[in-house]
């Protein structure tokens, strides 16, 4: 499987389609139990938690600052019911299918939840 391209819109749609098809998303968890975070480019007071639609997309980022992180699957149900609501409460943004240069857009958690419910799970 090839890595994600630099078209953020395509990566965004691929995330939702693959998450629905596989029933999970992938994140990077530190050996101490914490999860990978990145400073937001939109808001200096906010962090972004990135997620990917394939383990290989996440694995290429388990280097440098995230070298002590492992790729972990999160069921789509848990991601939608627990994670996105928790991230909203914690004032975190969601990074979706960031490319190998860690570039991609940042989204409000409730917007991601709404997109799943409206555009991908209502069909």
C-alpha positions in Angstrom: 0.0 0.0 0.0 1.4 3.4 -0.9 1.5 6.3 1.5 -1.0 9.1 1.4 -0.6 11.8 -1.3 -0.5 15.5 -0.7 -4.1 16.2 -1.7 -5.7 16.8 1.7 -9.3 16.7 0.3 -8.7 13.2 -1.1 -7.0 12.0 2.1 -10.0 13.4 4.1 -12.6 11.4 2.0 -10.4 8.3 2.0 -10.3 8.5 5.8 -14.1 8.3 6.2 -14.5 5.7 3.5 -11.9 3.3 4.8 -12.9 3.9 8.5 -16.5 2.8 7.6 -15.3 -0.1 5.6 -12.8 -1.5 8.2 -14.7 -0.4 11.3 -11.7 1.3 12.9 -9.3 4.2 12.8 -5.6 4.2 13.8 -3.7 6.4 16.2 -0.3 6.5 17.8 -0.1 5.7 21.5 3.0 6.2 23.7 4.3 3.4 25.8 3.1 5.4 28.8 -0.5 5.3 27.6 -0.7 8.9 26.2 -1.5 9.6 22.6 0.4 11.6 19.9 -0.5 15.2 19.8 0.7 18.1 17.6 0.4 21.8 18.0 -2.4 23.3 16.0 -1.5 25.5 13.1 -4.9 27.1 13.3 -4.9 28.0 17.0 -1.7 28.3 19.1 -3.7 27.4 22.3 -5.0 24.1 20.9 -3.5 20.7 20.2 -4.4 18.3 17.4 -4.7 14.5 17.8 -4.0 12.8 14.4 -5.8 9.6 13.2 -5.4 7.6 10.1 -7.5 5.2 8.1 -4.8 2.5 7.7 -2.1 1.3 10.1 0.6 1.9 7.5 -0.3 5.6 7.3 0.2 5.9 11.1 3.3 3.7 11.2 5.4 6.1 9.1 5.0 8.7 11.8 6.3 6.5 14.7 9.7 8.3 14.5 11.5 11.3 16.0 9.2 12.7 18.7 6.8 9.8 18.3 9.4 7.1 18.2 8.1 5.6 21.5 4.6 5.3 20.1 2.8 2.3 18.7 0.1 2.1 16.1 -3.2 1.2 17.8 -6.6 0.5 16.3 -9.7 2.2 17.7 -13.1 0.8 16.8 -15.2 3.2 14.8 -18.0 2.9 17.3 -15.7 3.9 20.2 -14.1 6.6 18.1 -17.5 8.2 17.4 -19.2 7.6 20.7 -16.3 8.3 23.1 -13.2 9.8 21.5 -14.8 12.6 19.4 -17.0 13.7 22.3 -14.1 13.6 24.7 -11.9 15.6 22.3 -14.6 18.2 22.0 -14.8 18.4 25.8 -10.9 18.6 26.1 -10.8 21.3 23.3 -8.7 19.2 20.9 -8.8 19.2 17.2 -8.7 16.1 14.9 -6.0 15.6 12.3 -7.3 13.3 9.5 -5.0 11.2 7.4 -2.0 13.5 7.6 0.5 12.7 4.9 4.1 11.6 5.4 5.1 15.2 5.9 2.6 15.5 8.8 0.6 17.9 6.6 -3.2 17.9 6.6 -6.2 19.8 7.8 -7.5 20.1 11.3 -11.2 19.6 12.2 -13.5 20.2 15.1 -14.4 16.8 16.6 -18.2 17.4 16.4 -17.8 18.2 12.7 -16.0 14.9 12.2 -18.8 13.1 14.0 -21.4 14.9 11.9 -19.7 13.9 8.7 -19.6 10.3 9.7 -23.3 10.3 10.6 -24.6 12.4 7.8 -22.4 11.5 4.8 -21.1 8.0 5.5 -23.3 6.1 7.8 -26.7 7.2 6.8 -26.5 5.5 3.4 
